[in-house]
Amino acid sequence: MYKRAILCLILFATSLAGAGLQAMSDTPGSDPDESPSPKSVIKGKVIEKESKTPMEYANISIYNSSDSSLVTGGITNPEGAFLLERIKNGTYYVEANFIGFNKTRINNVKVTNDSKTIDLGVISLEASHHEIGGVEVVAERTRLEYKVDKKVINVDQDINAAGGTAVDVLENTPSVQVDIEGNVTLRGSSSFTVFIDGRPSALSGSDALQQIPASALENIEIITNPSAKYDPDGMAGIINLVTKKNALTGFDGIFNVSGSTNESRSLDFTVNHKNEKRQFTFGFETNDRIFNGENHSTRETFYTDSTEYMTSDGDREFKRNGYRFKGGVDLYLSDKTTLGFNANAGTHNRASKSDVRNYYNTDFVDSSVSTEEYTLESQDSQSDNKFVDASANFLHKYNDDGTHKLEGMFYFRSRTGDDVDFQSEIQADENYNPSDIYDLRVRTTEGEDSQDYRTKLDYTRPLGENSKLEAGFQSRMRRETEDYTFENWDNGSWINDPKYTSVMDFKRDIHALYATYSTKIDKVEVMAGLRGEYTDREIKHQGEQNETYSLNRFDFFPSAHASYELLEGMQLMASYSRRIDRPRGWDLDPFETFMNQTTIRKGNPDLKPSYTNSYDMSVLKRFGTSFLSLDAFHRKTVDVRDRITEVLDDGTYLLTSANVGDNKSTGGELMLNLNLTKWLLLNSSFSIYQYQLQGEVLGEYVSRSSINKDGRMNATIKFSNTSRLQLDGNYRGPSVSAQGDRNGSFYSNISYRQEFMNRKLTATLSMQDIFGSGGWQGTSSGSNFNSSFKFKHEPRVVKLSLSFKLNNYKTDNGRGSDGTNEVEFDSGGY
């Protein structure tokens, strides 16, 4: 991007120099047949043809039609707009150009006394794929782009993510934190919504992000304050994964494969074929990712007459694996109407295996006697899930630039699976040599069958040059059945225990209407919207007791965004939105579920949704392709849900969820993107915010707070256009919850990328957690217990990734030999 901007400025300077020479010999009044028109202007807007995004720094040149002499020129602003003044009467042609794109020429542009302002409308530029004399011009986007309502991460600029998933990209992203098991939080919250190309993912949360390979992504959008157009679910906002779509006519493809020293591996490919009437896409991906680590935990339980201590140490292996077939077709019924179909089908599996050494010790208050016990605990679980989703999309544009349009979508998703867990605990001696006496030997099976349906209709209409109205309707319907079976091993067979066996049916329908209005007045851009949602929810529980729980309610979700250009290259932005975090069926099911010999969990049907009011204010200063931004944010949530641990009278630990009170997060985030030299790029961010929680846990008042700090640094060293080294460091500071504390952590990665075969083949070698400092630990406590936990994962995992691009583009007809797209001016758009 930096190189393209410099070259465009050079071209612009050349244009101005030529225009100056022309003006010296063609001053007003020099031609008696032409009268001067000093107030005549030619204006327009330049966009990228495929993405419809404005193109900053595009070069605009005006030539005399009679002799092709240059009259004047200019470049577009950040909105892609241009305005050239003091154009004399005459006939001209106008060229719009940007390095790496085919030139567009508008012929027969006539300036007369009756046409003081000529609007060329929207000019589209299409990416060029010609090699010119063996000269290679490399243009790169910044890794992070700042939009008025979102942050956009360009995935191809993060070589540490090569061979990884969307989670690996997010490790170096402002506002996002990732732990060593790939669990993602957005500004400290795991309550966010995942979209893929604007559609809900078949999976949710971190599971969805772990399933999508980074190589399939064009960019990732972080939307912390979504407008009323989007679902309000997720207190922290939306993470939208935008997959790669080729804008070219012809056939292309990409193949990726990776492997690592901990035996993780992945493979994926996508092929695409496009012509003027249709586009076909097909792909396949498979992965097997392994997370090895060590566990250590302690627990103290206080009784009236004694204290029980428990210490556990062991190894754990956690796996995520699966495959996905994907396909789609877009039919271009006309220049303004597109019909699309997309489908995905595959599996998402998880497996874990742990072997733990337990030591139990009980001290009695009125006696010097204590008891000791040693056991070996083993757990082996396997979760196998199948999913399929399909969507039909409709787009009709009422004008050429697509600002007046109607969009419709129908989406279906189905997910089925079983989670089978084997647990055993056997007595041992003090050296952990096993006996033949089992304290525990159980099997649990949890089955899930769920379907989601979604319909949506969106209408967008421009109101004048700088305003627009968006309105729409949406329905979401979810049906889910979960059955849980608990069995004990007895005399060579599994015997069902009805105490821990049940079935739950969950139904939730959400119907919504929304409208947003946006306008731009001079340097101020504003957007305001309102969304109304009606929710109908029902839970039926079948077990030893049959119960039904219902909820019907209507909610409003307002949103507002504003942007103001303070100075050239400096922008001020502010936003507000109201969000909701709805409890899942699993959180609401009141049935007791067996976790291990000392722990059970139980849902809470009285859980209320959590509501968040989120405020953001940002200032952004650009320095060419570098920028500095400062975000200030405040987020207040009512009826916060948190996991609660309670010790029952018999010493069993009960895990449940509850609305514990209200919390507030107030702080700021500093982001810096510096192109220091042609070979060194620094990208860093640091956030600090105060977290406060006030409420009630198990009848006791709770007031907790912490100063949370998170930081990351990413340095890229470019040895050449085809080789680079990237080093990053990530720090996540300590924090608190209703009943616990989490310690801080730090880890760092290093990667090297080399491109071969004219950039068709790319090899990336990386090492994760190079200092072996990654891990997480913390404590939890209540009125009658204390516990601590620590997990350390396998460090210095080396990974090799290979990517091969297959391109065989066809040249579009109707262009000049130099690729120029020529059109006649007719007061319309392009």
N, C-alpha and C positions, 0 to 999 in steps of 0.2 A: 504494500500500500504506500509506504514512504517513497519508494523508488518511482512508482507511478505518479504520485503527486508532484515530485520534483520534475519529472519529464514533462508532465502536463503544464507546469508553471513555465518551463523553458519554451514549450510550444506557444503558450500564451504570450510570453514576452516577445517571441519572434513575430507573432501575429500583430501585436501592438506596434512593433517597429515597422513592419510592412505597412500597417494602416497609417502610421505617421508619415512615411514617405509618400504614400498615395495622397494623403490629405494636403501635403505641401504643393502638389501639382494639380490638385482638384479642389480648390477653395471655392466657397460659395460665390455664385455669380460668374464663375469662369465659363460656364456654358449657358448661353442665352436661352436655350430651349428647356433648361431645367431650373426651377425655382427652388431655393433652399427650404428645407423643412426641419429646422433644428429641434422640434419637439417630437419628431417621429421616432417610435421605438419598436423593436422586435423582441418578443419575449416568448418563453416556453418552458418546458420541463423535460428533463432527461431521466429515463428509468431503465433498469435492466429488464430485458424482455421477458425472461422466464419468471423471475421472482417478483417483478413489479416494484422493486425497491428503488428509491431515488439514488442517483449517482452523483456524488460530490466530485469536484475537480474535472468533470467532463469538459472537453475543449469545444468551443463554439466559434466557427469562422464564417464570415459573410463575404461573398465574392460577387463581382460584377458579372452578369450573365454574358455580356458582349465580349469581354476579353479575359475572363477568369482572373482578374486582378483582385488582390485581397483588399477589402474595405476596412474591416475592423474585426475584433474577436473578443472573447472573454471565456471565463470558466464558470461552472455551476456552483451554487452554494450547497450547504449540507442537505437542503431539501431537494436538490437536483434542479433548482430553478435558475434561470438566467434572464437578464434584461439588458439589451444593448440600445443605447440612446443616440440621438443626433444622426439618424440615418436619412440621407437625402433621397429625394424622389428618384425612382429608377426601378429596374428589374434585376433581381439578385437570385443566387442560390445559396442556401445555408447548409453547412456541414457540421454534424455533431460527431465527435470522435473521442475515444478513450483507448488507451493502450491495452491490447489484449481483446478488443472488441471490433467487429465490423463497423465501418463508417456508414452513417446514414446521411443522405443528401436530399434536401427538400428543394425542388426546382420551382421556377416561375413564381417567386415571391415578389409582388409588385407593391412599391411604396408610392402613394399619390397623396394629393392634398386631402382626399376624402378618406384616407386610411392612415390616420396618425398613429394608431396602435395596432400592430399586427401580432396576433397570438397564434403561434405555430402549434399550440396544444402540447400533447405528450409525445415525445420522440423516444422510441424504443431502440436500444442497442443490444445486439446479439453477440455473444461470445465468439471470438475468432479462433480458429484452430489451424492456421497456416504457419508454416515455417518460412521466415523471410531471410534468405541469404545466409542461413546458418547462424544468424544472430539470435541469441536467447535472451528474452526479456522476462525476468521473474518478478511477479507481483505477489505480495503476501498481505493477507489481512492480519490485523492485530488479533491476539488470542482472545481478548475480551472487548466487546463493543457495548457501548452504553446507549440504550434507547430511553425514550421518555417514560416507558412503563415497564421496562425489563432490562436485564443484562443478557447478552448473547455471547456464549463461549464457542469460538470456532475450533472444532475438534482437531483439525489437521495440524494446528500449531502446537499441540501437546504431544511430544514424542514419547513421554513417559507412559502415555495411555496406549501405545501401540501393542496390539495383541491382547488388550484388556477389554473391559466393559465400560458402560457409562459411568459406573462408580469410580473407575480409575481416572476418568476425566474430571470428575467432581472433586477429587482429592486436592486439586490445585485451584479451586474456584472460590472467590469471595462469597461470604454468607453461608457457605456449606461446610459441614464437618463430616468426616468419614472415620469410623473406627476400624480396627484391624480385621474385623470380620466382614467388612463391607456394609455395615449399617450406616445409613445416611441420616443426618439431621440438617434442617434448614433454619439457621439462626437459633440453634439450640433445641429445635422442636422436630420430632419425628412425624408430626401430623402435617403432611403435605400430599398433594395429589400429583400423580404421574400421568402425563399424556404422551402419546406417540403420534406425531403429525396432527396435533389438535384433537385426537380421539383418545378416550380412556384406555389405559393399558389393560390387557387381559389379567395381568398380575398387579399387585399393589406395592407401594412403598419401595423399600430396598430390593425386594424380590424382583420387581420389574426392572430396576436399574441394573441388577446383576445379570439379567438375561440378555440384554441388548449389547452386541459387540461395538466397541468404539469405532471400528472401521466402517460400520454401517451408518454412522452419524455425520451429518453435515454440520450441525451445531446443536447446542443445548440452550434453551431459554429459561432463565431464572426469573420468575414473576412473583415478587414478594407481596405486591398489592394489586391483584388482578382486578380488572374492571367488572362491571355488572354483567358483561357478556359471558363471563366464565363461571363455572361452578364455584360456589362459595366454600366447598369442602376443603378442609385442611387449614389449620390456623396459620401455618407458616407460608402458605401460598402454593404455587404450581411449578413443577419442573416439566417442561415440554421438550421431548426428544424429537428433533427434526432430522429425518433420515435423508440420505442422499438421493437426489433425483436428477437424472441427466437431462440437460436442456437441448441436447444435440440430436440431429437427425442421423439415424444409422444404428449401429450395434456397438455396445460397449459392455464391459464387465470388470469386476474386481474380485480377486481371490486372496484370502488371508489365512495364514496358519501360524500357530505359535506353540511353544513348549517351554517348560521351565524345569529347574532342578528338583522341585518338589513334586514332579510328575503331573502338574497341571498342564492342560493342553486345550487348544480350541482350533476350529476350522470354520470358515464361512465363505460364501461366494454370493454374488448378486450379478445377474445379467439383465440387460435392458435393450429393447429395440423400439425405436420411435420413427414414425414418418408423419406426414402432414395430417393423417386422419386418426391415428391411434398410437398408443404406447403400451408395450407389454413389459412387465417386470417379473422376474422369478428369482428366488434365492433360497439358500439353505444355510443353517448354522448349527453347530454342535459345540458343546463345551464340557469340560470336566475340570473343575477348579477345586483345589485342596487347600485347606487351612489347618496346619498342624500347630499344636501349642501345648502349654503346660498350665494346669490349674492348681491353685492353692487357696484354701478357705478355712476360716475358723468361725466357731459359733458358741456363744454362751447363752444358756437359758436359765433364768432365775425362778426357783420355786420357793415356797414358804420354808421348807426344811432342807433344801439342797440347791446346788448349782451344777448343771450338766454342761460339760465341755465337749466339743467335737472338733477334730482337726482332719482335714482331707487334703491329700496330695495325689496328683495323677496326670496322665497324658490324655490328650483329646485330639481326635481327628474329625474335622468337619468338611463335608463335601457339598458342592452344588453342581449339578449336571443336568443336561437336557438337550433337546434339539428342537428346531423350529423350521417348518417349511413356510415360505411366504410367497405370495403372488398377487398380481394386480394388473388391471387394464384400464386405461383412460381412453375414452372415445371422444374425439373432437368432432361433435356433430355439426358444428359451424365455427366460425371465428369467435363466436361469443357464447357458445353453449358446449359444456363438457359434462360427460357422464362417466363416473369412475366406479370400479369395484375392487375391493381389496379383501384378502383373506389370509389368516395365519392359523397354523395348526402345529401342535408339538407337545412336548413334555417339559415339566419343570420339577426336578427331583432334588431332595435334600437327604443327606445321610450323616449320621454322627456316631462315633464310637468312642467310649471312654473307659478307662480302667483306673480305679481310684482306690487308694489305701486310706481307710478310716480308722481313727483312734477316738474312742469314747472314754470319758472319765467323769465320774460323778462324785462330788464332795458333799457330805452331809453336815449340816450346821451343828448338830448336838453330838457329833461323834467324830473321832479321828479316822474312822474307817472310810475308805473310798473304793469304788469299783472301777475296773478297767476292762475294756473290750477292744479287740482288733478284728476288723473285717476287710474283705476285698469286695468292692462293689463294681459291677460291670453293667454298662448300658449300651444297647445297640438299637438304633432307630433308623427307619427308612420311610421317607415320605415320597410317594409316587403320584404325580398329578398330571392329568392330561387336560389340554385346553384347546379351544378353537374359537376364533372370532372372525366375523365378516362384517363388511360395511358396504353400503351403496351411497354414493355421493353425487350430488347434482349441483352444477354451477351455471348460471346464466347471467351474462353481462349485458347491461342495457346501453353501455357506451364503450368506446374503444379502450380506455385505460382501466376499466374494471372498477371504477369508483362507485358506479351505480349497478348493484348486482343483487341476485337472489341465490341463496345457498341452502341446500337441504341435505339431510343425512339420516340414514337408518343404520343402527349398529346392534349387533348381537354378539354375545359372548357366553360360552359355556365352559365350566371347569368341574372336573370330577377327580377324585383321588382318595387314597387311603394312607393314613399315617400309622405305621405299626411300630410298637416300641417294646423291646424285651429288657427286663431289669432283673438283676439277681444280686443278692448280697450273702456272702458265705463267711462263716467264722474262720479266724486264722489265729496263729500264735503271734508272739511279739516280733518275730522276724517275717511276718506276713506269709508264712507257709499255710496253704489252705487246708481246711478240714473237709469233712463230707456233710457238715451241718449247715443247712440254708436257713437264714433268717427271712429271706424274701426271694420269691421266684414268680414273677407275674408277667403277663402280656396284656397290653392295651391296644385297641384298634379304634381309630377315629376316621370315619368316612365323611366325605363332603361331596355334595352335588348342588351346584349353583348355576343359575342363569341370570344374565343381565340383558335388558332391552333398553335401547335409547333412540329417541327420535328428536330431531332438531330442525328448525327452520329459521334462517337468519336473513334479514333484509337490510341492505345498506343503500342510502340515498344521499348524494351530495346536495347541500343547500348553498348555492352560490359557489364561489371559487374556493373558499377556505373553511367551509363548515360541512358537517355531515351528520346524519341521523342513522343509528343502528337500532334495530328492534328484532325480537325473536321470541320463539316459543320452544320449550324443551320438556320432554318427559323422560323420567328414568324409573325403571321397574326392576326390582331384584327379588328373586326367589331362591331360597337356600334351605337345604336339609342337612343336618349334621347328626350322625348317630355315633354313640360312644359305647364300647364294649370293654369290660374289665374281666380278666380271667386269671385264676390261680392254678399253678401246676400242682397236681395232687395224684399220686399213685399212677404216674405215667400218662396223664392226660390233662387237658386244660378244662377247668371247671368255671363256668360263668358265675360272677358275683353280681346279683341284681342291684346291690347297693350303689354300685358305680356304673350302671348301665342305663342309658337313656337315649331319647331321640328329640331333636329340636327342629321345628319348622319356623323359618324366618321370612317375613314378607315386608317389603318397604317400597312404596310408590312416592315419587317426588315429581310434582308438576310445577313448572316455572314460566314466568313471563319477564322480559327485561327490555329496557330501552336505554340507550346512551346517546348523548349529544356532544359533539366536539366542534371547536371552532378555533381559528387563528386570527388574531388581530395584531397586526404589526409584528412585534417580537414575542407576543404572548400566545401560548397555545393551551387550551383548557379542554377537559373532558369530564363529564358528569353523567352518572347513570344510576338506575334503581332496578333492583331485581326482587320479585316476589315469589316465594316458594310455599307450596302446600305439601305437607308430609303426612302420609298415612302408613303407620307401622304396626305390625302385629307379630307376637312371638307365642308359639304354642309349644309347651314342654310336656313330653310324655315320659314318665318314669314311675317311681313308686307313688308320685303325686302328679296329677295332670293339672296344669295351670296355663292360663292365657293372659298375656299382657299387651295392652294396646296404647297407641299414642297417635293423636291427631293435632296438628298445629300449623299455623301460618306464620312465616317469617319474612322480614324485609331486609335486604342487603344493599345499602347504598355504597357508591364508590365515587371518587373524585381524583383527577390528575391535573397538574398544571406544569407548564414549562415556560421559562422566560430567559431570553438571551440577554444577559447582562452586558457583556462586551463581546467583541469578536473572539470567537473560540471559547467563550465562557458561558455556561448554561446553569440555570437554577431550576430544580425540579422539586415538586411536592406531590404527595399522594395520600389517599385515605381509602380504606376498605373495611367492611365488616365481614368476618369469616365465621364458619361453624365447623366444629369437629364432632361428628356423630359417632356414637359408640357402635361397634360391630355386633353382630349376633353372638359371637363367641364371648364378648364382654358382658352381654346381657343374660346369658343362659344361667339360671340359678342352680344348676345341677353341680354337685361336687365331682371333681375330676382328680384321679390319683396321679401324683407327680413322682413321689418316691416314698420310701418307708416312713419318713418323718414329715412329709409335706403333701398337702392337697390344695387345689385351687377351686374357686367358685365364682361364677359370674354374678352380676348385680343387676336385676331387672329394673331397679329404681334409678339407674344412671340417667342423668340429664345431659343433653348436648352441651358442649363448651362453646362459648361465643367470644370472639376476639375482635377488638377494635384496634386496627393497625394504622400507624401514622409514619410516614417517611418524608424526609427532606434531604435533598442532595444538591451539591454544587460540583460542577465538572469544568475543568479547565484543560483545553487541548493545546498541545504544542506540536503541530504537524501530526505525526502518527503517535506521538506520546500523549499521555494525559494524566491528570491528577484529579481524584474525586474524593469527596468527603460526604458520607451519609450519616444522617442523624435519624434515629428511629425510636419510637415508643409503641409498645404493644401491651395492651391490658386484656386479660382473659378472665371471664367469670365462670364459675362452676368448673374449675380445673379438675380433670380426671387424673388420678395417679394410682400406681400400684401400691397396695397396702398389705403389710404382713402383720398377722395377729397370731399369738400363741394361745391355743385352746387349753382347757383345764387338763387334758390328758397329755399335754406336751406336743401335740401336733401343730405344725405351722400351717396356717391357712393364708393363702394368697388370694387376694381379690382386688377389685377396682372400686373407687369411690370418688364422688365429687368432694374434694378436700377444701375448696375455698377459691380465692382469687389470686392471680399473680400479675406481676408487672415486669417488663423488661425495657430498660431505657439506656441507650448508649449510642455509640457511633462506630463507623467503619471507614478506615482510610485505605484507598486503593491507588497504586502508583504503577504506571506502565511506561517504561523509559526505553527508548531506542538510543542508547548512549553513543554507539558507533554503528557502523555498518555490520560489525561482527558480534556485538554484544547487546542483548535485550534483557532487561530486568522487569519482572512482574511480581509485585508484592502487595500484600494487604494485611491489615491489622484491625481487629475489632475489640472493643471493650464495652461492656454493658453491665448495669446492675440488675440482678434478678432478685425479686422479692416475692415471697409466698406467705399469705396469711389465710388461716382457715382452721379446720378442726379435723383431727384424725383420731378415730376410735374414742370420741368424747373428750379429747384433750385439745386445748388451744395450741396452735402451731404458728410460729412466726420465724421464718428463715430467710436469709439473704446471702448473696455472694456477689463478688465482683468477678465476672467471667471475662477471660481474655483468650483470644484466638489469633494466630498469626501464621503466615506462610510466605515463603520467598521462592521465586522461580527464576533461575538464570539460564539463558540460552546463548551458547557461543557458536557462531557460524564460521566454520573453517572455509566453506565455499558454498555455492548455491546448492550443492548436493550432499553436504555433510555438516553435521552439527552435534553439539554435546549439550545436554540439559541436566541441571542439578536443581533439586528442590528440597526444601525443608518445611515441615508442618508441625505446628505447636497447637495443642488444645489445652486450655487452662482448666483448673479445678472448678467444680460447680456443686450445687446442692439440690436435693429433692425433698419431698415431704418427710421422708424417713431416712435419708442417706446423704452421703458425700461421695463425690468422685474426684480422684486425684488427676493432676495434669499429665500429659504425655507428649512425646516428641518422636518423630521419625523422619528419615530422609531417604531419597531415591536418586539414582543417577542413570542416565540413558545416553546412548550414542546411536545416531541414525545415519545411514549411508544409502545413497540412491545410485542405481546402475541402469544401463540400457536406456539411456535418454529418459530417465525418471520413470520408466515402466516398472522397475523392480526396486523395492525398498526393503532394507534389512535394518532392524532395530534391536540392539542388545542393551538390556537394562538389569540393574540390581536393585532390589527393594529392601528398605530398612538396612542401609549399609553400616550403621553403627550399632545395630542390635538393641536399640532403645525402645522399640515399639511395644505396646501393651496397654493394659488398662487395669486399674484397681480402685477400690473404694470401700466404704463402710456403710452399714445400715443398723439402725437401732430403734428400740421401742421401750415401753415401760418395763418389760420383763425379758428383753433379749438384746444382745449385741452380736454383730457378725461383721466379718471382713472377707474380701474376695480379691483375687489377683489372677490375671491371665496374661501369659507372655507367649507371643506367637513365634513361629520359626523365622529367624532373621536371614538376611543376605541371600534371598532367593534370586537366582539368575534366570532371566527369560530371554528367549530369542524369538523375534517375530518377523515374518516375511510377508510382503504384500506385492501382488502383481496386477497391473492394470492392463486390460485388454481393450483397445480402441480401434475401431475401423469405421471412421465417420464418413458419411456421404456428404457431398457438397450440395447445398440447396441451389435450385434453379432460380433464375431471375435476378442474379447479381452480376455486377461488373467483374472484369478480370481481376480487379484488386479486392474483391469482396464487398464493395460498396453497395449498400441497399438504397436504390433511388426511388423517390416517390414525388408525385406532383402535389403542390400546395393547393388545398381546396377548403381552407379555413376549418379543417377537422383535426383529429388527433392521429397519432402514428403509433 
